[in-house]
Each structure stands twice: as C-alpha cells, then as structure tokens.
Amino acid sequence: MTVFAPRACAILRDLLREEERPFLIPANICSVVPDTFREAGRAFELFDIEEATLEIDPEACLDRMKRQPVGGVLFVRPYGRDRNADPFFQALKEMQPDLLLIDDKCLCRPDCEGLGISPWADATLFSTGYAKHVDLGYGGFAHLKEGGQLPEPSWQEHRRRIEEELLRADEHKHRLNAIYSEILHPEIQLEPGFQSWRFNIRVPEPDRLVESIFAAGLFASRHYPSLEEGFPVAERVHGEVVNLFNDRYFDEERAERTARLVLRHLAG
C-alpha cells in the first residue's frame, strides 16, 4: 500500500505506535525527526553511526535488543545512499519479529513503484519536500508492507509530478556531479553512492570553507550534527563533511566556482 501526505514527517508520526518500548534512531538525524517522536509521545534512544557506512551502528542496535525488546528501528539512508541493507534488516526481524522497522529514504531518489524497497521493512519513507532529490516543495509518501488498499487520487497526481521532475533532476545532478568529480581531489570525495542528494566532501575546517563559499555569493551546507555528545563517529563526520549543491538551485557555472573555492581552501 502507498500512502501520501503533505510532509513525510506526518506519515512518520502516524506510523509510530503508542507503546512504551523505545525506538532506536541515529544520533546525527534531522531535528524534525526527534520532534516528531516527541509529538507522537514515543520514547527513543540515540545510537552512534558506523564509520564505514555512516548508517546507524548495527551491532550496537542488536546488542541493545539482546538486553531488552524495543519498539522499532528508524534506519536512515545517509546522504541518500541506497545500498542493500537486508542482512541487517533480516537480523533485526529474526531477533524481534514484532519490531516496527522504518526505512527512511527521504534523501534518496524517489521510488514510486516500490521496486527497490526491502521486503523486511514495514514502511519505506520518501520525501519530495524542499531540497530533496526531487524538490516539489512539499509531499511525502511511504510504501507500507501491510494492507492492500488502492492509493488515494491525491497520490496519483503527486506521483505524476514526481515522475516528470525525476528525469530532469537526475540529469542535472549528473552534470554538476561530473564537474565536482573532475575538479576536486578524489581523496576528499565521499564514494559515489553518497553523492545523489548532494555532492559531499570531507575537508578540514568545514565551517571556514562554508563561510568563504557564502562570501563569494554562493552557498553550501553542513549536514546534521549529533543531537547529543558521546557519539564519536557522528561527531567526527559532522566535523569534516560539507554538502555541495547539485540541485535546481545551482548551475554548472556556480558548481565550478564552488569547486575552485574548495581547492583554494585546501591550499590554505
């Protein structure tokens, strides 16, 4: 079943069951997410991310579940990287079958057909809001494991708009990513799987770089910091990563100027 709402967080709020057991969520998540949990009256626990994948630490989650059952796990796809997480999902479900597993693909390329969703996830969440892969300014949808209802007419119209915009967004991102990839040193680039939502680099003194980019009349961003202290991987990643824009708010000339500013920053 596919459900649609003006915002993805509205779907998340409706998915959260009223129960005492906490959800496990990554420490470096957008602040909208914990706010949504609080609005729904659901407890949550923060977990650090894994160095290699930048995803919530799977071993830490499984160790926590061995001690006591949990209400669910929110698995966030960092920077829109869409890799196969089924081994972890399967391990979660085999350890606790009643776990509510939400696969948060809000930064990923929208999958209207649901062809790439995991069979282990109870809900797979996408967003077409501001600065997402397809930016329609609003809208979220989710593929739910249970149920067989037909999507509402409003979803059909929204899906049509997504599919129209998706090809344009893909082609635009491909052009700008090619500029960044060619100009910037390979060692500062995150691997290609992380470069769909924005083009992400790891640099020293990232705040100073962002300031110089803004001073030149351009813009870049920093991704989510850890919500609390005590999560060293999340804190270390935030201390290095800068997001370079590759969406409709940027063009080839701006991308090239931004890349040159990165080189100047690295040269000191």
N, C-alpha and C positions, 0 to 999 in steps of 0.2 A: 504494500500500500504506500502511496506517496501522499504526504501532507504538505501544505503550503501555508505560510503566514507572512505578515509584513516584515518580520525580523526573525532571524534564526534563533535568537535567544528566547523568543516566545514559544517556539517549539520545544526547546530545551526545558523551559520551565514546566511545560505541560507533561513532559516525559518523566519528570522527577517524581517518583512515588513517595507517598507520605509514610515514612518508616524511620526507625531510629538508627539503623545501621548507616555509617557514613559512606560517602563516595570518595574514591581516590582520584586526585587530579594533579597535573604537573604544576610545579611551583612557579613557572615562568609564563603563566597564562594571562590572557587579556583580563583586565579587572572586571569587565562586563560579566564574565562567567561566574566568579565567586559572588558577585552581586545578585546574579540570577538564582544561585543556590540559596542565598540568604532570603531572597524574596519568596522562594518556594518553601522556606522553612526546613531545608535539608542541610545536615551537617556534612562537612567534607574535611579531608586530610590532604595536606600538600606533600608531594614527593619530588625528589630531585630528578633531573633528566640524565639519560645515559650519554656518555661522551661521544660514542661512535655514531649514534643515530639522532641525537638531540631529542629523542622521544622520552616519555616517562619511563623511569628505570624499571624494567620488567621484573628483575629478580627481587627488588625491594617490594614491589606490589605483591608478588607471590609469597614472599616471606611474611608480609603483613597478614595476608589471607590465611596462612597456616595457623596463625595465632588466634584469629577470630574472624568470622564471616563479615563481609562488607555489603553495602547496598549496591554498589556499582563502581565502574571504572569509566572515566572520560579519557579517551585516547585521542590526543591532539596531533595532527599531522604538521610537524614544524615546517614553516615557510612553504606550505603546500606540497611538500614531498609526498608522493603517493606510492609507497612501496608495499610489498606483501607483508602484512603483519599477522597473518593467520596462525603461525606457530604460537605466538604469544596469546592471541585471542583464544585459540583452542585450549591452551594450558589454563587460562582463566576459567573457561566454561567447564572444563573437566574437573577442576578443583571445586568450583561452586556453580552448579547449573542454574540456580535462580538469580545469578548476578545480572544486573542490568548493564550491558556493555554498549556504550555510545561511542561511535567512531566519528570524531569531529573533523570533517573535511572542509571546513569553512574557507580555508585559504587555497583549497585545491581547485582544479579545473572542474566545473560543474558536470556531473554525470546524470543527465535527465533520465536515461533509460535504466540506470542502476546496474549496468553491465559489469562494473568494476568493484561492486561492493562485496564485503566479506560475508560469507554465509554464517559466520559466528556472531556478527554484530546484531544487536537487537534494533538499533537505529543508526543510520548513517546520515549525518547532517551536513548540509551545504548552505552557502550564503551567496547572494548576489547584491549585497549592500555596497556601501562606499568603499572604494579601494580594494575590492576583492578581484579575483581573476576575471570574472565578468561583472562589471560595475553598472548595475541598473539603478543604483541609488536606493534600493530597498529590496526586500524579499529574502526569504529563506525557505528551504524545502528539505524534507527528510524522507528517505526510504525506510519503512518500518518492516520488521520481519514478520510480525503477526498481522492478521486481518486480510480481507480481500475486497475491500470497498474500492469503488472507482474514484479517481482523483476528482476534486471539485473543479467546476468550469474555470474558476479563477486561476487554478494551477495550469490548466491547458494554455491559457493566454500568456501566463508568465513563462511557461516553457517555450512557447513560440518566440518570445523576445530573447530568451537566453540563447536559443539555437541561432538566431540571427546575429547576435553580438559575438558569439563564441569564435567563429572563424576570423572575424576582424581582430578580436583580442589576441588570438593565437599568433596571427601573422605579425601584428605589431610587436608583441613581446619577442618573437623570434628575431626581428630586425634589430631591436635595441639590445637584446642579449648578445647578439653577434658583435656589436660594437664594443660592449664591455669586455667580452671574452677576448677580443683581439688586442685591445689596448692594455688591459690590466694584467699584471703578473699572475700566472696560473696559481702560484702558491697562496695567494690571498683569497682566491675564489672558493666558495663552497662548491661541492660537487654538483654536477648538472641537475640531479634530482631535486635539489633545493631551490632551483632558480626559476620556478614557474611564477609564483606570486610576485616576487620582486627579485632583483639580482643582488645577492648577498655576499658581502666580503668581510674578512676579518682583518682588522688593522689596529695598530697601537693608537692610543689617544683618540678614540672614535668621536667623542664629543667635539674635540677641536676640529676634526675633519668636517663634521656636520655644520659647525659654525662657519667654516670657510666656504662651504657649498652655499649656504644661505646668503652669506655676504656677497657672493657672486650673482645673486638673483636667481639661484636655482634652489632645489630642495632635495632632501634625503630624510631618512628616518632611522630611529633606533627601535629595535623590537623589544618585546615585553621583558622588563626586569623581573627578578624573583619577587614574589609577593611578601616574602619574609626572609630574614637572614638564616643561614645554616644550610643552604643548598648550594654547595660549592660549584658544581658543574653549571647550573643555571646562572649563577652569578658570574662565572668566568666567561661564559658565552656572551652574556649581555655586555661584559666589559670589553668585547672585541668587535661585535658584529654591527655593521652598518647596512641598511637596506637602500639600494639604489633603485630608482623608479624605472619601470618598464611598461607602464600602463598609458592610457589615453591622455594623461596629464603631462606626458613627456613626449619629445620627438627626438629624431636622430641627432640634430644639432645640439640639443641640451644633453643628451646622453654622452656625446663625445666630449663636450666641455666638462661635464662632471667627471668623466674618466680621467681627463688631464689633470683636474684638481686632485684626484686621488693620487696620481703619480707624484705630483708636487708635494703632497702631504707626506708620502713615503720617503721622498728625498730629503725631507727635513727643511 
